[in-house]
Amino acid sequence: MKNETFEKSLEELENIANELERGNLSLEKSIETFEKGIKLSKECSEKLDKAEKRINILVQTENGLEEENFIVNE
């Protein structure tokens, strides 16, 4: 899951939500699916946080926008 794009992870998360809403799963399968959804939700949130940090490090300079060094600790 970690190497998937944000869009792919979000699509999978939407599919999980739809599956849970239908209510056709056993209790055990529902819990397993919910757990997978929580993990995906956390990963999406982390990807959004990293994107926000990257945007925030763009600083206005005399010559326009300049990107500062950005190191991601994974």
CHARMM internal coordinates of N, CA and C (Angstrom, degrees):
IC EDIT
DIST 1 N 1 CA 1.4442
DIST 1 CA 1 C 1.5320
ANGL 1 N 1 CA 1 C 112.16
DIST 1 C 2 N 1.3181
ANGL 1 CA 1 C 2 N 117.82
DIHE 1 N 1 CA 1 C 2 N -32.68
DIST 2 N 2 CA 1.4625
ANGL 1 C 2 N 2 CA 120.73
DIHE 1 CA 1 C 2 N 2 CA -174.57
DIST 2 CA 2 C 1.5285
ANGL 2 N 2 CA 2 C 112.96
DIHE 1 C 2 N 2 CA 2 C -61.55
DIST 2 C 3 N 1.3349
ANGL 2 CA 2 C 3 N 118.46
DIHE 2 N 2 CA 2 C 3 N -29.50
DIST 3 N 3 CA 1.4528
ANGL 2 C 3 N 3 CA 120.62
DIHE 2 CA 2 C 3 N 3 CA -175.68
DIST 3 CA 3 C 1.5267
ANGL 3 N 3 CA 3 C 113.49
DIHE 2 C 3 N 3 CA 3 C -90.73
DIST 3 C 4 N 1.3082
ANGL 3 CA 3 C 4 N 117.92
DIHE 3 N 3 CA 3 C 4 N -2.27
DIST 4 N 4 CA 1.4550
ANGL 3 C 4 N 4 CA 120.78
DIHE 3 CA 3 C 4 N 4 CA 179.17
DIST 4 CA 4 C 1.5262
ANGL 4 N 4 CA 4 C 110.40
DIHE 3 C 4 N 4 CA 4 C -73.19
DIST 4 C 5 N 1.3170
ANGL 4 CA 4 C 5 N 115.02
DIHE 4 N 4 CA 4 C 5 N 153.88
DIST 5 N 5 CA 1.4543
ANGL 4 C 5 N 5 CA 118.97
DIHE 4 CA 4 C 5 N 5 CA 176.10
DIST 5 CA 5 C 1.5230
ANGL 5 N 5 CA 5 C 109.34
DIHE 4 C 5 N 5 CA 5 C -70.76
DIST 5 C 6 N 1.3081
ANGL 5 CA 5 C 6 N 114.86
DIHE 5 N 5 CA 5 C 6 N 161.46
DIST 6 N 6 CA 1.4598
ANGL 5 C 6 N 6 CA 120.06
DIHE 5 CA 5 C 6 N 6 CA 178.12
DIST 6 CA 6 C 1.5244
ANGL 6 N 6 CA 6 C 110.18
DIHE 5 C 6 N 6 CA 6 C -58.43
DIST 6 C 7 N 1.3308
ANGL 6 CA 6 C 7 N 115.74
DIHE 6 N 6 CA 6 C 7 N -44.54
DIST 7 N 7 CA 1.4676
ANGL 6 C 7 N 7 CA 119.98
DIHE 6 CA 6 C 7 N 7 CA -177.42
DIST 7 CA 7 C 1.5245
ANGL 7 N 7 CA 7 C 111.45
DIHE 6 C 7 N 7 CA 7 C -63.03
DIST 7 C 8 N 1.3247
ANGL 7 CA 7 C 8 N 117.44
DIHE 7 N 7 CA 7 C 8 N -40.47
DIST 8 N 8 CA 1.4683
ANGL 7 C 8 N 8 CA 121.42
DIHE 7 CA 7 C 8 N 8 CA 179.59
DIST 8 CA 8 C 1.5261
ANGL 8 N 8 CA 8 C 110.05
DIHE 7 C 8 N 8 CA 8 C -66.99
DIST 8 C 9 N 1.3198
ANGL 8 CA 8 C 9 N 116.78
DIHE 8 N 8 CA 8 C 9 N -42.20
DIST 9 N 9 CA 1.4676
ANGL 8 C 9 N 9 CA 120.83
DIHE 8 CA 8 C 9 N 9 CA 178.37
DIST 9 CA 9 C 1.5235
ANGL 9 N 9 CA 9 C 110.92
DIHE 8 C 9 N 9 CA 9 C -63.47
DIST 9 C 10 N 1.3294
ANGL 9 CA 9 C 10 N 116.52
DIHE 9 N 9 CA 9 C 10 N -41.69
DIST 10 N 10 CA 1.4587
ANGL 9 C 10 N 10 CA 120.97
DIHE 9 CA 9 C 10 N 10 CA 179.68
DIST 10 CA 10 C 1.5279
ANGL 10 N 10 CA 10 C 110.61
DIHE 9 C 10 N 10 CA 10 C -65.06
DIST 10 C 11 N 1.3243
ANGL 10 CA 10 C 11 N 116.78
DIHE 10 N 10 CA 10 C 11 N -40.58
DIST 11 N 11 CA 1.4671
ANGL 10 C 11 N 11 CA 120.93
DIHE 10 CA 10 C 11 N 11 CA 177.83
DIST 11 CA 11 C 1.5310
ANGL 11 N 11 CA 11 C 110.49
DIHE 10 C 11 N 11 CA 11 C -62.25
DIST 11 C 12 N 1.3284
ANGL 11 CA 11 C 12 N 116.80
DIHE 11 N 11 CA 11 C 12 N -42.97
DIST 12 N 12 CA 1.4639
ANGL 11 C 12 N 12 CA 120.52
DIHE 11 CA 11 C 12 N 12 CA 178.43
DIST 12 CA 12 C 1.5263
ANGL 12 N 12 CA 12 C 110.83
DIHE 11 C 12 N 12 CA 12 C -64.90
DIST 12 C 13 N 1.3186
ANGL 12 CA 12 C 13 N 116.37
DIHE 12 N 12 CA 12 C 13 N -38.36
DIST 13 N 13 CA 1.4638
ANGL 12 C 13 N 13 CA 120.83
DIHE 12 CA 12 C 13 N 13 CA 177.78
DIST 13 CA 13 C 1.5280
ANGL 13 N 13 CA 13 C 110.80
DIHE 12 C 13 N 13 CA 13 C -63.50
DIST 13 C 14 N 1.3207
ANGL 13 CA 13 C 14 N 117.10
DIHE 13 N 13 CA 13 C 14 N -40.95
DIST 14 N 14 CA 1.4704
ANGL 13 C 14 N 14 CA 120.99
DIHE 13 CA 13 C 14 N 14 CA 177.00
DIST 14 CA 14 C 1.5268
ANGL 14 N 14 CA 14 C 110.75
DIHE 13 C 14 N 14 CA 14 C -63.30
DIST 14 C 15 N 1.3359
ANGL 14 CA 14 C 15 N 117.12
DIHE 14 N 14 CA 14 C 15 N -40.20
DIST 15 N 15 CA 1.4679
ANGL 14 C 15 N 15 CA 120.95
DIHE 14 CA 14 C 15 N 15 CA 177.93
DIST 15 CA 15 C 1.5256
ANGL 15 N 15 CA 15 C 111.17
DIHE 14 C 15 N 15 CA 15 C -63.19
DIST 15 C 16 N 1.3224
ANGL 15 CA 15 C 16 N 116.38
DIHE 15 N 15 CA 15 C 16 N -39.93
DIST 16 N 16 CA 1.4593
ANGL 15 C 16 N 16 CA 120.77
DIHE 15 CA 15 C 16 N 16 CA 178.53
DIST 16 CA 16 C 1.5279
ANGL 16 N 16 CA 16 C 110.08
DIHE 15 C 16 N 16 CA 16 C -64.47
DIST 16 C 17 N 1.3178
ANGL 16 CA 16 C 17 N 117.06
DIHE 16 N 16 CA 16 C 17 N -44.23
DIST 17 N 17 CA 1.4701
ANGL 16 C 17 N 17 CA 120.52
DIHE 16 CA 16 C 17 N 17 CA 179.08
DIST 17 CA 17 C 1.5256
ANGL 17 N 17 CA 17 C 110.62
DIHE 16 C 17 N 17 CA 17 C -60.59
DIST 17 C 18 N 1.3254
ANGL 17 CA 17 C 18 N 117.02
DIHE 17 N 17 CA 17 C 18 N -42.89
DIST 18 N 18 CA 1.4598
ANGL 17 C 18 N 18 CA 120.53
DIHE 17 CA 17 C 18 N 18 CA 179.20
DIST 18 CA 18 C 1.5250
ANGL 18 N 18 CA 18 C 111.21
DIHE 17 C 18 N 18 CA 18 C -64.12
DIST 18 C 19 N 1.3233
ANGL 18 CA 18 C 19 N 116.28
DIHE 18 N 18 CA 18 C 19 N -41.38
DIST 19 N 19 CA 1.4643
ANGL 18 C 19 N 19 CA 120.59
DIHE 18 CA 18 C 19 N 19 CA 179.57
DIST 19 CA 19 C 1.5293
ANGL 19 N 19 CA 19 C 111.10
DIHE 18 C 19 N 19 CA 19 C -63.32
DIST 19 C 20 N 1.3147
ANGL 19 CA 19 C 20 N 116.30
DIHE 19 N 19 CA 19 C 20 N -42.27
DIST 20 N 20 CA 1.4641
ANGL 19 C 20 N 20 CA 119.97
DIHE 19 CA 19 C 20 N 20 CA 178.90
DIST 20 CA 20 C 1.5268
ANGL 20 N 20 CA 20 C 111.60
DIHE 19 C 20 N 20 CA 20 C -67.53
DIST 20 C 21 N 1.3322
ANGL 20 CA 20 C 21 N 116.95
DIHE 20 N 20 CA 20 C 21 N -37.72
DIST 21 N 21 CA 1.4689
ANGL 20 C 21 N 21 CA 120.63
DIHE 20 CA 20 C 21 N 21 CA 179.78
DIST 21 CA 21 C 1.5204
ANGL 21 N 21 CA 21 C 112.36
DIHE 20 C 21 N 21 CA 21 C -65.12
DIST 21 C 22 N 1.3245
ANGL 21 CA 21 C 22 N 116.85
DIHE 21 N 21 CA 21 C 22 N -32.40
DIST 22 N 22 CA 1.4722
ANGL 21 C 22 N 22 CA 119.47
DIHE 21 CA 21 C 22 N 22 CA 179.06
DIST 22 CA 22 C 1.5176
ANGL 22 N 22 CA 22 C 111.82
DIHE 21 C 22 N 22 CA 22 C -64.20
DIST 22 C 23 N 1.3286
ANGL 22 CA 22 C 23 N 117.62
DIHE 22 N 22 CA 22 C 23 N -30.45
DIST 23 N 23 CA 1.4573
ANGL 22 C 23 N 23 CA 121.68
DIHE 22 CA 22 C 23 N 23 CA 175.54
DIST 23 CA 23 C 1.5132
ANGL 23 N 23 CA 23 C 114.75
DIHE 22 C 23 N 23 CA 23 C 73.23
DIST 23 C 24 N 1.3089
ANGL 23 CA 23 C 24 N 118.46
DIHE 23 N 23 CA 23 C 24 N 22.81
DIST 24 N 24 CA 1.4695
ANGL 23 C 24 N 24 CA 121.66
DIHE 23 CA 23 C 24 N 24 CA -178.13
DIST 24 CA 24 C 1.5181
ANGL 24 N 24 CA 24 C 113.23
DIHE 23 C 24 N 24 CA 24 C -94.72
DIST 24 C 25 N 1.3133
ANGL 24 CA 24 C 25 N 118.20
DIHE 24 N 24 CA 24 C 25 N 2.88
DIST 25 N 25 CA 1.4590
ANGL 24 C 25 N 25 CA 121.53
DIHE 24 CA 24 C 25 N 25 CA -176.42
DIST 25 CA 25 C 1.5245
ANGL 25 N 25 CA 25 C 110.80
DIHE 24 C 25 N 25 CA 25 C -93.24
DIST 25 C 26 N 1.3244
ANGL 25 CA 25 C 26 N 115.13
DIHE 25 N 25 CA 25 C 26 N 153.17
DIST 26 N 26 CA 1.4648
ANGL 25 C 26 N 26 CA 119.33
DIHE 25 CA 25 C 26 N 26 CA 173.34
DIST 26 CA 26 C 1.5237
ANGL 26 N 26 CA 26 C 107.92
DIHE 25 C 26 N 26 CA 26 C -68.07
DIST 26 C 27 N 1.3098
ANGL 26 CA 26 C 27 N 116.19
DIHE 26 N 26 CA 26 C 27 N 166.40
DIST 27 N 27 CA 1.4593
ANGL 26 C 27 N 27 CA 120.62
DIHE 26 CA 26 C 27 N 27 CA 179.89
DIST 27 CA 27 C 1.5295
ANGL 27 N 27 CA 27 C 110.20
DIHE 26 C 27 N 27 CA 27 C -59.22
DIST 27 C 28 N 1.3215
ANGL 27 CA 27 C 28 N 116.43
DIHE 27 N 27 CA 27 C 28 N -46.95
DIST 28 N 28 CA 1.4683
ANGL 27 C 28 N 28 CA 120.31
DIHE 27 CA 27 C 28 N 28 CA -178.84
DIST 28 CA 28 C 1.5239
ANGL 28 N 28 CA 28 C 111.38
DIHE 27 C 28 N 28 CA 28 C -62.27
DIST 28 C 29 N 1.3277
ANGL 28 CA 28 C 29 N 118.02
DIHE 28 N 28 CA 28 C 29 N -44.99
DIST 29 N 29 CA 1.4579
ANGL 28 C 29 N 29 CA 121.97
DIHE 28 CA 28 C 29 N 29 CA 179.50
DIST 29 CA 29 C 1.5388
ANGL 29 N 29 CA 29 C 110.27
DIHE 28 C 29 N 29 CA 29 C -66.61
DIST 29 C 30 N 1.3295
ANGL 29 CA 29 C 30 N 117.36
DIHE 29 N 29 CA 29 C 30 N -36.38
DIST 30 N 30 CA 1.4666
ANGL 29 C 30 N 30 CA 121.00
DIHE 29 CA 29 C 30 N 30 CA 177.25
DIST 30 CA 30 C 1.5248
ANGL 30 N 30 CA 30 C 111.10
DIHE 29 C 30 N 30 CA 30 C -62.06
DIST 30 C 31 N 1.3196
ANGL 30 CA 30 C 31 N 116.46
DIHE 30 N 30 CA 30 C 31 N -43.67
DIST 31 N 31 CA 1.4621
ANGL 30 C 31 N 31 CA 120.69
DIHE 30 CA 30 C 31 N 31 CA 179.78
DIST 31 CA 31 C 1.5230
ANGL 31 N 31 CA 31 C 110.27
DIHE 30 C 31 N 31 CA 31 C -65.40
DIST 31 C 32 N 1.3201
ANGL 31 CA 31 C 32 N 116.36
DIHE 31 N 31 CA 31 C 32 N -43.48
DIST 32 N 32 CA 1.4653
ANGL 31 C 32 N 32 CA 121.39
DIHE 31 CA 31 C 32 N 32 CA 178.75
DIST 32 CA 32 C 1.5342
ANGL 32 N 32 CA 32 C 111.21
DIHE 31 C 32 N 32 CA 32 C -61.79
DIST 32 C 33 N 1.3207
ANGL 32 CA 32 C 33 N 116.11
DIHE 32 N 32 CA 32 C 33 N -43.15
DIST 33 N 33 CA 1.4628
ANGL 32 C 33 N 33 CA 121.33
DIHE 32 CA 32 C 33 N 33 CA 179.70
DIST 33 CA 33 C 1.5232
ANGL 33 N 33 CA 33 C 110.80
DIHE 32 C 33 N 33 CA 33 C -67.89
DIST 33 C 34 N 1.3269
ANGL 33 CA 33 C 34 N 116.50
DIHE 33 N 33 CA 33 C 34 N -40.79
DIST 34 N 34 CA 1.4602
ANGL 33 C 34 N 34 CA 121.24
DIHE 33 CA 33 C 34 N 34 CA 177.76
DIST 34 CA 34 C 1.5290
ANGL 34 N 34 CA 34 C 110.37
DIHE 33 C 34 N 34 CA 34 C -61.85
DIST 34 C 35 N 1.3204
ANGL 34 CA 34 C 35 N 116.79
DIHE 34 N 34 CA 34 C 35 N -43.44
DIST 35 N 35 CA 1.4625
ANGL 34 C 35 N 35 CA 121.82
DIHE 34 CA 34 C 35 N 35 CA 178.78
DIST 35 CA 35 C 1.5324
ANGL 35 N 35 CA 35 C 110.81
DIHE 34 C 35 N 35 CA 35 C -60.11
DIST 35 C 36 N 1.3226
ANGL 35 CA 35 C 36 N 116.44
DIHE 35 N 35 CA 35 C 36 N -42.65
DIST 36 N 36 CA 1.4637
ANGL 35 C 36 N 36 CA 120.82
DIHE 35 CA 35 C 36 N 36 CA 177.72
DIST 36 CA 36 C 1.5328
ANGL 36 N 36 CA 36 C 109.76
DIHE 35 C 36 N 36 CA 36 C -62.83
DIST 36 C 37 N 1.3283
ANGL 36 CA 36 C 37 N 117.15
DIHE 36 N 36 CA 36 C 37 N -40.16
DIST 37 N 37 CA 1.4558
ANGL 36 C 37 N 37 CA 121.73
DIHE 36 CA 36 C 37 N 37 CA 178.33
DIST 37 CA 37 C 1.5174
ANGL 37 N 37 CA 37 C 112.28
DIHE 36 C 37 N 37 CA 37 C -63.50
DIST 37 C 38 N 1.3156
ANGL 37 CA 37 C 38 N 116.73
DIHE 37 N 37 CA 37 C 38 N -39.76
DIST 38 N 38 CA 1.4710
ANGL 37 C 38 N 38 CA 121.02
DIHE 37 CA 37 C 38 N 38 CA 178.33
DIST 38 CA 38 C 1.5222
ANGL 38 N 38 CA 38 C 109.87
DIHE 37 C 38 N 38 CA 38 C -63.00
DIST 38 C 39 N 1.3339
ANGL 38 CA 38 C 39 N 116.84
DIHE 38 N 38 CA 38 C 39 N -43.14
DIST 39 N 39 CA 1.4663
ANGL 38 C 39 N 39 CA 120.66
DIHE 38 CA 38 C 39 N 39 CA 179.30
DIST 39 CA 39 C 1.5270
ANGL 39 N 39 CA 39 C 110.53
DIHE 38 C 39 N 39 CA 39 C -63.37
DIST 39 C 40 N 1.3243
ANGL 39 CA 39 C 40 N 116.78
DIHE 39 N 39 CA 39 C 40 N -44.43
DIST 40 N 40 CA 1.4633
ANGL 39 C 40 N 40 CA 120.54
DIHE 39 CA 39 C 40 N 40 CA 178.61
DIST 40 CA 40 C 1.5250
ANGL 40 N 40 CA 40 C 111.03
DIHE 39 C 40 N 40 CA 40 C -63.18
DIST 40 C 41 N 1.3168
ANGL 40 CA 40 C 41 N 116.61
DIHE 40 N 40 CA 40 C 41 N -41.10
DIST 41 N 41 CA 1.4608
ANGL 40 C 41 N 41 CA 121.21
DIHE 40 CA 40 C 41 N 41 CA 179.08
DIST 41 CA 41 C 1.5323
ANGL 41 N 41 CA 41 C 110.43
DIHE 40 C 41 N 41 CA 41 C -60.48
DIST 41 C 42 N 1.3163
ANGL 41 CA 41 C 42 N 116.36
DIHE 41 N 41 CA 41 C 42 N -42.66
DIST 42 N 42 CA 1.4676
ANGL 41 C 42 N 42 CA 121.00
DIHE 41 CA 41 C 42 N 42 CA 178.73
DIST 42 CA 42 C 1.5251
ANGL 42 N 42 CA 42 C 110.14
DIHE 41 C 42 N 42 CA 42 C -64.01
DIST 42 C 43 N 1.3278
ANGL 42 CA 42 C 43 N 117.11
DIHE 42 N 42 CA 42 C 43 N -44.17
DIST 43 N 43 CA 1.4655
ANGL 42 C 43 N 43 CA 120.53
DIHE 42 CA 42 C 43 N 43 CA 179.36
DIST 43 CA 43 C 1.5251
ANGL 43 N 43 CA 43 C 111.35
DIHE 42 C 43 N 43 CA 43 C -62.75
DIST 43 C 44 N 1.3351
ANGL 43 CA 43 C 44 N 117.40
DIHE 43 N 43 CA 43 C 44 N -41.95
DIST 44 N 44 CA 1.4671
ANGL 43 C 44 N 44 CA 120.68
DIHE 43 CA 43 C 44 N 44 CA 177.83
DIST 44 CA 44 C 1.5192
ANGL 44 N 44 CA 44 C 110.38
DIHE 43 C 44 N 44 CA 44 C -62.48
DIST 44 C 45 N 1.3130
ANGL 44 CA 44 C 45 N 116.33
DIHE 44 N 44 CA 44 C 45 N -42.22
DIST 45 N 45 CA 1.4647
ANGL 44 C 45 N 45 CA 120.85
DIHE 44 CA 44 C 45 N 45 CA 179.23
DIST 45 CA 45 C 1.5280
ANGL 45 N 45 CA 45 C 110.78
DIHE 44 C 45 N 45 CA 45 C -62.62
DIST 45 C 46 N 1.3304
ANGL 45 CA 45 C 46 N 117.07
DIHE 45 N 45 CA 45 C 46 N -41.72
DIST 46 N 46 CA 1.4616
ANGL 45 C 46 N 46 CA 121.06
DIHE 45 CA 45 C 46 N 46 CA 178.61
DIST 46 CA 46 C 1.5291
ANGL 46 N 46 CA 46 C 110.70
DIHE 45 C 46 N 46 CA 46 C -63.95
DIST 46 C 47 N 1.3335
ANGL 46 CA 46 C 47 N 117.08
DIHE 46 N 46 CA 46 C 47 N -40.90
DIST 47 N 47 CA 1.4647
ANGL 46 C 47 N 47 CA 120.82
DIHE 46 CA 46 C 47 N 47 CA 178.84
DIST 47 CA 47 C 1.5280
ANGL 47 N 47 CA 47 C 110.68
DIHE 46 C 47 N 47 CA 47 C -64.45
DIST 47 C 48 N 1.3277
ANGL 47 CA 47 C 48 N 116.86
DIHE 47 N 47 CA 47 C 48 N -40.08
DIST 48 N 48 CA 1.4654
ANGL 47 C 48 N 48 CA 120.28
DIHE 47 CA 47 C 48 N 48 CA 177.08
DIST 48 CA 48 C 1.5226
ANGL 48 N 48 CA 48 C 111.54
DIHE 47 C 48 N 48 CA 48 C -65.54
DIST 48 C 49 N 1.3314
ANGL 48 CA 48 C 49 N 116.75
DIHE 48 N 48 CA 48 C 49 N -40.33
DIST 49 N 49 CA 1.4662
ANGL 48 C 49 N 49 CA 120.76
DIHE 48 CA 48 C 49 N 49 CA 177.94
DIST 49 CA 49 C 1.5250
ANGL 49 N 49 CA 49 C 110.79
DIHE 48 C 49 N 49 CA 49 C -61.07
DIST 49 C 50 N 1.3280
ANGL 49 CA 49 C 50 N 116.94
DIHE 49 N 49 CA 49 C 50 N -43.23
DIST 50 N 50 CA 1.4625
ANGL 49 C 50 N 50 CA 120.76
DIHE 49 CA 49 C 50 N 50 CA 179.46
DIST 50 CA 50 C 1.5262
ANGL 50 N 50 CA 50 C 110.90
DIHE 49 C 50 N 50 CA 50 C -64.39
DIST 50 C 51 N 1.3322
ANGL 50 CA 50 C 51 N 116.08
DIHE 50 N 50 CA 50 C 51 N -40.99
DIST 51 N 51 CA 1.4646
ANGL 50 C 51 N 51 CA 119.55
DIHE 50 CA 50 C 51 N 51 CA 178.61
DIST 51 CA 51 C 1.5230
ANGL 51 N 51 CA 51 C 110.28
DIHE 50 C 51 N 51 CA 51 C -64.09
DIST 51 C 52 N 1.3320
ANGL 51 CA 51 C 52 N 116.88
DIHE 51 N 51 CA 51 C 52 N -41.57
DIST 52 N 52 CA 1.4590
ANGL 51 C 52 N 52 CA 120.71
DIHE 51 CA 51 C 52 N 52 CA 178.98
DIST 52 CA 52 C 1.5252
ANGL 52 N 52 CA 52 C 111.06
DIHE 51 C 52 N 52 CA 52 C -63.26
DIST 52 C 53 N 1.3192
ANGL 52 CA 52 C 53 N 117.06
DIHE 52 N 52 CA 52 C 53 N -42.11
DIST 53 N 53 CA 1.4610
ANGL 52 C 53 N 53 CA 120.59
DIHE 52 CA 52 C 53 N 53 CA 178.43
DIST 53 CA 53 C 1.5243
ANGL 53 N 53 CA 53 C 110.37
DIHE 52 C 53 N 53 CA 53 C -62.75
DIST 53 C 54 N 1.3194
ANGL 53 CA 53 C 54 N 116.14
DIHE 53 N 53 CA 53 C 54 N -41.13
DIST 54 N 54 CA 1.4604
ANGL 53 C 54 N 54 CA 119.47
DIHE 53 CA 53 C 54 N 54 CA -179.87
DIST 54 CA 54 C 1.5277
ANGL 54 N 54 CA 54 C 110.61
DIHE 53 C 54 N 54 CA 54 C -63.40
DIST 54 C 55 N 1.3169
ANGL 54 CA 54 C 55 N 116.51
DIHE 54 N 54 CA 54 C 55 N -42.12
DIST 55 N 55 CA 1.4675
ANGL 54 C 55 N 55 CA 120.50
DIHE 54 CA 54 C 55 N 55 CA 178.39
DIST 55 CA 55 C 1.5214
ANGL 55 N 55 CA 55 C 110.32
DIHE 54 C 55 N 55 CA 55 C -64.18
DIST 55 C 56 N 1.3281
ANGL 55 CA 55 C 56 N 116.00
DIHE 55 N 55 CA 55 C 56 N -40.33
DIST 56 N 56 CA 1.4653
ANGL 55 C 56 N 56 CA 119.78
DIHE 55 CA 55 C 56 N 56 CA -177.85
DIST 56 CA 56 C 1.5125
ANGL 56 N 56 CA 56 C 113.69
DIHE 55 C 56 N 56 CA 56 C -67.96
DIST 56 C 57 N 1.3448
ANGL 56 CA 56 C 57 N 118.27
DIHE 56 N 56 CA 56 C 57 N -20.87
DIST 57 N 57 CA 1.4625
ANGL 56 C 57 N 57 CA 118.48
DIHE 56 CA 56 C 57 N 57 CA -179.70
DIST 57 CA 57 C 1.5241
ANGL 57 N 57 CA 57 C 112.39
DIHE 56 C 57 N 57 CA 57 C -86.09
DIST 57 C 58 N 1.3135
ANGL 57 CA 57 C 58 N 116.09
DIHE 57 N 57 CA 57 C 58 N -3.78
DIST 58 N 58 CA 1.4643
ANGL 57 C 58 N 58 CA 118.60
DIHE 57 CA 57 C 58 N 58 CA 173.42
DIST 58 CA 58 C 1.5227
ANGL 58 N 58 CA 58 C 107.26
DIHE 57 C 58 N 58 CA 58 C -74.16
DIST 58 C 59 N 1.2889
ANGL 58 CA 58 C 59 N 116.29
DIHE 58 N 58 CA 58 C 59 N 120.49
DIST 59 N 59 CA 1.4680
ANGL 58 C 59 N 59 CA 119.49
DIHE 58 CA 58 C 59 N 59 CA -177.05
DIST 59 CA 59 C 1.5175
ANGL 59 N 59 CA 59 C 110.52
DIHE 58 C 59 N 59 CA 59 C -116.13
DIST 59 C 60 N 1.3050
ANGL 59 CA 59 C 60 N 114.36
DIHE 59 N 59 CA 59 C 60 N 147.20
DIST 60 N 60 CA 1.4523
ANGL 59 C 60 N 60 CA 121.18
DIHE 59 CA 59 C 60 N 60 CA 178.21
DIST 60 CA 60 C 1.5328
ANGL 60 N 60 CA 60 C 109.48
DIHE 59 C 60 N 60 CA 60 C -76.02
DIST 60 C 61 N 1.3000
ANGL 60 CA 60 C 61 N 116.64
DIHE 60 N 60 CA 60 C 61 N 126.95
DIST 61 N 61 CA 1.4712
ANGL 60 C 61 N 61 CA 121.14
DIHE 60 CA 60 C 61 N 61 CA 176.87
DIST 61 CA 61 C 1.5231
ANGL 61 N 61 CA 61 C 108.72
DIHE 60 C 61 N 61 CA 61 C -121.62
DIST 61 C 62 N 1.2807
ANGL 61 CA 61 C 62 N 115.42
DIHE 61 N 61 CA 61 C 62 N 178.92
DIST 62 N 62 CA 1.4643
ANGL 61 C 62 N 62 CA 119.78
DIHE 61 CA 61 C 62 N 62 CA 179.17
DIST 62 CA 62 C 1.5264
ANGL 62 N 62 CA 62 C 111.74
DIHE 61 C 62 N 62 CA 62 C -61.67
DIST 62 C 63 N 1.3142
ANGL 62 CA 62 C 63 N 116.79
DIHE 62 N 62 CA 62 C 63 N -31.89
DIST 63 N 63 CA 1.4621
ANGL 62 C 63 N 63 CA 121.41
DIHE 62 CA 62 C 63 N 63 CA -176.49
DIST 63 CA 63 C 1.5286
ANGL 63 N 63 CA 63 C 113.26
DIHE 62 C 63 N 63 CA 63 C -98.25
DIST 63 C 64 N 1.2848
ANGL 63 CA 63 C 64 N 119.04
DIHE 63 N 63 CA 63 C 64 N 11.28
DIST 64 N 64 CA 1.4583
ANGL 63 C 64 N 64 CA 121.48
DIHE 63 CA 63 C 64 N 64 CA -178.37
DIST 64 CA 64 C 1.5139
ANGL 64 N 64 CA 64 C 110.88
DIHE 63 C 64 N 64 CA 64 C 116.88
DIST 64 C 65 N 1.3090
ANGL 64 CA 64 C 65 N 116.53
DIHE 64 N 64 CA 64 C 65 N -147.74
DIST 65 N 65 CA 1.4577
ANGL 64 C 65 N 65 CA 120.83
DIHE 64 CA 64 C 65 N 65 CA -178.77
DIST 65 CA 65 C 1.5207
ANGL 65 N 65 CA 65 C 110.09
DIHE 64 C 65 N 65 CA 65 C -90.77
DIST 65 C 66 N 1.3094
ANGL 65 CA 65 C 66 N 114.56
DIHE 65 N 65 CA 65 C 66 N 137.94
DIST 66 N 66 CA 1.4547
ANGL 65 C 66 N 66 CA 120.90
DIHE 65 CA 65 C 66 N 66 CA 177.76
DIST 66 CA 66 C 1.5178
ANGL 66 N 66 CA 66 C 107.99
DIHE 65 C 66 N 66 CA 66 C -132.05
DIST 66 C 67 N 1.3243
ANGL 66 CA 66 C 67 N 116.52
DIHE 66 N 66 CA 66 C 67 N 131.62
DIST 67 N 67 CA 1.4564
ANGL 66 C 67 N 67 CA 119.92
DIHE 66 CA 66 C 67 N 67 CA 179.76
DIST 67 CA 67 C 1.5149
ANGL 67 N 67 CA 67 C 109.38
DIHE 66 C 67 N 67 CA 67 C -89.63
DIST 67 C 68 N 1.3359
ANGL 67 CA 67 C 68 N 115.78
DIHE 67 N 67 CA 67 C 68 N 129.05
DIST 68 N 68 CA 1.4517
ANGL 67 C 68 N 68 CA 120.82
DIHE 67 CA 67 C 68 N 68 CA 176.33
DIST 68 CA 68 C 1.5164
ANGL 68 N 68 CA 68 C 108.46
DIHE 67 C 68 N 68 CA 68 C -83.88
DIST 68 C 69 N 1.3412
ANGL 68 CA 68 C 69 N 116.68
DIHE 68 N 68 CA 68 C 69 N 165.50
DIST 69 N 69 CA 1.4513
ANGL 68 C 69 N 69 CA 120.45
DIHE 68 CA 68 C 69 N 69 CA 177.10
DIST 69 CA 69 C 1.5162
ANGL 69 N 69 CA 69 C 109.21
DIHE 68 C 69 N 69 CA 69 C -58.00
DIST 69 C 70 N 1.3126
ANGL 69 CA 69 C 70 N 115.22
DIHE 69 N 69 CA 69 C 70 N 137.10
DIST 70 N 70 CA 1.4631
ANGL 69 C 70 N 70 CA 121.24
DIHE 69 CA 69 C 70 N 70 CA -178.23
DIST 70 CA 70 C 1.5079
ANGL 70 N 70 CA 70 C 107.83
DIHE 69 C 70 N 70 CA 70 C -130.16
DIST 70 C 71 N 1.3100
ANGL 70 CA 70 C 71 N 116.96
DIHE 70 N 70 CA 70 C 71 N 117.57
DIST 71 N 71 CA 1.4581
ANGL 70 C 71 N 71 CA 121.84
DIHE 70 CA 70 C 71 N 71 CA -179.23
DIST 71 CA 71 C 1.5232
ANGL 71 N 71 CA 71 C 107.74
DIHE 70 C 71 N 71 CA 71 C -114.03
DIST 71 C 72 N 1.3324
ANGL 71 CA 71 C 72 N 115.25
DIHE 71 N 71 CA 71 C 72 N 125.53
DIST 72 N 72 CA 1.4542
ANGL 71 C 72 N 72 CA 120.96
DIHE 71 CA 71 C 72 N 72 CA 178.54
DIST 72 CA 72 C 1.5187
ANGL 72 N 72 CA 72 C 108.13
DIHE 71 C 72 N 72 CA 72 C -102.35
DIST 72 C 73 N 1.3049
ANGL 72 CA 72 C 73 N 116.71
DIHE 72 N 72 CA 72 C 73 N 123.96
DIST 73 N 73 CA 1.4651
ANGL 72 C 73 N 73 CA 121.24
DIHE 72 CA 72 C 73 N 73 CA 175.81
DIST 73 CA 73 C 1.5090
ANGL 73 N 73 CA 73 C 108.37
DIHE 72 C 73 N 73 CA 73 C -92.64
DIST 73 C 74 N 1.3272
ANGL 73 CA 73 C 74 N 115.82
DIHE 73 N 73 CA 73 C 74 N 108.64
DIST 74 N 74 CA 1.4682
ANGL 73 C 74 N 74 CA 119.48
DIHE 73 CA 73 C 74 N 74 CA -178.76
DIST 74 CA 74 C 1.4876
ANGL 74 N 74 CA 74 C 110.67
DIHE 73 C 74 N 74 CA 74 C -105.98
END
COOR INIT
IC SEED 1 N 1 CA 1 C
IC BUILD
